[in-house]
Amino acid sequence: MANPINLNKARKAAAKTADKTLAQQNRVRFGQAKADKAAIRLEAERLSEKLNQSKRET
């Protein structure tokens, strides 16, 4: 027979895991220098422009 689990503990553990994941993403996202952010933004704009140039017009 399986052991019963406490649903409150399971819910809180899942929430804690989700919070840790979000915190890690925020550390990567907001923990960059201003120059790094600018370089990433310029690269994204360059790629977007390249994609727009290669689209077919209908």
Backbone as a printed PyTorch tensor [residue, N CA C, xyz], in Angstrom:
tensor([[[  0.8440,  -1.1680,   0.0000],
         [  0.0000,   0.0000,   0.0000],
         [  0.8970,   1.2420,   0.0000]],

        [[  0.5310,   2.2330,  -0.7790],
         [  1.3150,   3.4550,  -0.9000],
         [  1.1290,   4.3230,   0.3410]],

        [[  2.1520,   5.0370,   0.6370],
         [  2.0810,   5.9650,   1.7730],
         [  1.3220,   7.2220,   1.3580]],

        [[  0.4700,   7.7480,   2.2090],
         [ -0.2370,   8.9870,   1.8720],
         [  0.7440,  10.1670,   1.8840]],

        [[  0.4470,  11.1530,   1.0400],
         [  1.2960,  12.3370,   0.9980],
         [  0.4890,  13.5390,   1.4670]],

        [[  1.1990,  14.5050,   1.9870],
         [  0.5670,  15.7410,   2.4090],
         [  0.5040,  16.6590,   1.1890]],

        [[ -0.7000,  16.9490,   0.7110],
         [ -0.8630,  17.7470,  -0.4990],
         [ -0.3710,  19.1770,  -0.3190]],

        [[ -0.4870,  19.7150,   0.8920],
         [  0.0190,  21.0650,   1.1400],
         [  1.5330,  21.1110,   0.9520]],

        [[  2.2280,  20.1040,   1.4550],
         [  3.6850,  20.0660,   1.2980],
         [  4.0590,  19.8890,  -0.1730]],

        [[  3.3290,  19.0610,  -0.8890],
         [  3.6090,  18.8420,  -2.3080],
         [  3.3780,  20.1330,  -3.1000]],

        [[  2.3060,  20.8430,  -2.7990],
         [  1.9930,  22.0960,  -3.4920],
         [  3.0570,  23.1470,  -3.2080]],

        [[  3.4630,  23.2540,  -1.9320],
         [  4.4810,  24.2290,  -1.5630],
         [  5.8350,  23.8870,  -2.1830]],

        [[  6.1660,  22.6080,  -2.2720],
         [  7.4240,  22.1980,  -2.8930],
         [  7.4280,  22.5450,  -4.3800]],

        [[  6.3020,  22.3450,  -5.0490],
         [  6.2050,  22.6830,  -6.4700],
         [  6.3250,  24.1980,  -6.6690]],

        [[  5.6970,  24.9620,  -5.8000],
         [  5.7790,  26.4190,  -5.8860],
         [  7.2020,  26.8960,  -5.6460]],

        [[  7.8890,  26.2700,  -4.7090],
         [  9.2680,  26.6390,  -4.3990],
         [ 10.1760,  26.3630,  -5.5970]],

        [[  9.9570,  25.2510,  -6.2660],
         [ 10.7410,  24.9110,  -7.4480],
         [ 10.5020,  25.9260,  -8.5610]],

        [[  9.2500,  26.2980,  -8.7530],
         [  8.9160,  27.2850,  -9.7830],
         [  9.5470,  28.6340,  -9.4560]],

        [[  9.5230,  29.0280,  -8.1900],
         [ 10.1250,  30.2930,  -7.7830],
         [ 11.6300,  30.2890,  -8.0030]],

        [[ 12.2720,  29.1720,  -7.7150],
         [ 13.7240,  29.0790,  -7.9250],
         [ 14.0650,  29.1880,  -9.4080]],

        [[ 13.2410,  28.5780, -10.2560],
         [ 13.4650,  28.6560, -11.6980],
         [ 13.3160,  30.0940, -12.1780]],

        [[ 12.2820,  30.7720, -11.7190],
         [ 12.0580,  32.1600, -12.1020],
         [ 13.1960,  33.0520, -11.6050]],

        [[ 13.6800,  32.8070, -10.4070],
         [ 14.7800,  33.5970,  -9.8550],
         [ 16.0390,  33.4150, -10.6980]],

        [[ 16.3050,  32.1970, -11.1230],
         [ 17.4750,  31.9310, -11.9540],
         [ 17.3580,  32.6750, -13.2840]],

        [[ 16.1760,  32.6590, -13.8870],
         [ 15.9670,  33.3720, -15.1480],
         [ 16.1570,  34.8740, -14.9590]],

        [[ 15.6710,  35.4050, -13.8480],
         [ 15.8170,  36.8310, -13.5860],
         [ 17.2730,  37.2110, -13.3390]],

        [[ 18.0340,  36.3360, -12.6890],
         [ 19.4570,  36.6150, -12.4750],
         [ 20.1780,  36.7170, -13.8080]],

        [[ 19.8330,  35.8470, -14.7350],
         [ 20.4590,  35.8940, -16.0570],
         [ 19.9910,  37.1290, -16.8130]],

        [[ 18.7130,  37.4170, -16.7240],
         [ 18.1220,  38.4980, -17.5070],
         [ 18.5370,  39.8830, -17.0150]],

        [[ 18.5100,  40.1050, -15.7280],
         [ 18.7470,  41.4320, -15.1840],
         [ 20.1470,  41.6190, -14.6150]],

        [[ 20.9400,  40.5720, -14.5840],
         [ 22.2680,  40.6670, -14.0050],
         [ 23.3420,  40.9660, -15.0260]],

        [[ 22.9720,  41.6300, -16.1280],
         [ 23.9220,  41.9240, -17.1850],
         [ 24.3230,  43.3930, -17.1470]],

        [[ 25.5190,  43.6540, -17.6500],
         [ 25.9860,  45.0250, -17.7450],
         [ 25.2250,  45.7420, -18.8590]],

        [[ 25.2240,  47.0530, -18.8030],
         [ 24.4950,  47.8350, -19.7820],
         [ 25.0200,  47.5830, -21.2000]],

        [[ 26.3240,  47.4700, -21.3490],
         [ 26.9180,  47.2200, -22.6610],
         [ 26.4950,  45.8520, -23.2040]],

        [[ 26.4220,  44.8700, -22.3230],
         [ 25.9910,  43.5380, -22.7500],
         [ 24.5400,  43.5620, -23.2290]],

        [[ 23.6880,  44.2780, -22.4950],
         [ 22.2880,  44.3950, -22.8930],
         [ 22.1660,  45.0630, -24.2560]],

        [[ 22.9610,  46.1080, -24.4680],
         [ 22.9140,  46.8220, -25.7400],
         [ 23.3800,  45.9150, -26.8780]],

        [[ 24.4170,  45.1400, -26.6500],
         [ 24.9320,  44.2320, -27.6780],
         [ 23.8930,  43.1710, -28.0230]],

        [[ 23.2280,  42.6310, -27.0290],
         [ 22.1970,  41.6210, -27.2640],
         [ 21.0270,  42.2300, -28.0330]],

        [[ 20.6380,  43.4510, -27.6580],
         [ 19.5310,  44.1230, -28.3440],
         [ 19.8810,  44.3870, -29.8050]],

        [[ 21.1050,  44.8590, -30.0720],
         [ 21.5280,  45.1260, -31.4390],
         [ 21.5720,  43.8470, -32.2670]],

        [[ 22.0310,  42.7710, -31.6720],
         [ 22.0800,  41.4840, -32.3680],
         [ 20.6660,  41.0110, -32.7200]],

        [[ 19.7410,  41.1620, -31.7900],
         [ 18.3510,  40.7680, -32.0390],
         [ 17.7390,  41.6190, -33.1510]],

        [[ 18.0240,  42.9140, -33.1400],
         [ 17.5070,  43.7980, -34.1870],
         [ 18.1010,  43.4240, -35.5440]],

        [[ 19.3840,  43.0930, -35.5760],
         [ 20.0470,  42.7120, -36.8140],
         [ 19.4250,  41.4340, -37.3810]],

        [[ 19.2070,  40.4530, -36.5080],
         [ 18.5970,  39.2030, -36.9550],
         [ 17.1730,  39.4190, -37.4340]],

        [[ 16.4330,  40.2640, -36.7410],
         [ 15.0610,  40.5560, -37.1400],
         [ 15.0330,  41.2330, -38.5060]],

        [[ 15.9330,  42.1740, -38.7230],
         [ 16.0010,  42.8690, -40.0080],
         [ 16.3840,  41.9050, -41.1260]],

        [[ 17.3080,  41.0160, -40.8540],
         [ 17.7260,  40.0270, -41.8490],
         [ 16.5510,  39.1130, -42.2110]],

        [[ 15.7810,  38.7260, -41.2060],
         [ 14.6130,  37.8840, -41.4520],
         [ 13.5710,  38.6280, -42.2890]],

        [[ 13.3440,  39.8840, -41.9780],
         [ 12.3750,  40.6810, -42.7330],
         [ 12.8050,  40.8610, -44.1750]],

        [[ 14.0960,  40.9710, -44.4080],
         [ 14.5970,  41.1580, -45.7760],
         [ 14.4320,  39.8980, -46.6110]],

        [[ 14.4520,  38.7490, -45.9810],
         [ 14.3810,  37.4930, -46.7180],
         [ 12.9520,  36.9990, -46.9200]],

        [[ 11.9720,  37.7220, -46.4000],
         [ 10.5770,  37.3140, -46.5750],
         [ 10.1130,  37.5910, -47.9940]],

        [[  9.2530,  36.7390, -48.4880],
         [  8.6540,  36.9460, -49.7870],
         [  7.4690,  37.8830, -49.6670]],

        [[  7.3110,  38.6870, -50.6800],
         [  6.1360,  39.5470, -50.7140],
         [  5.0900,  38.8970, -51.5870]],

        [[  3.8470,  38.9220, -51.1550],
         [  2.7780,  38.2910, -51.9320],
         [  1.9360,  39.3210, -52.6340]]])
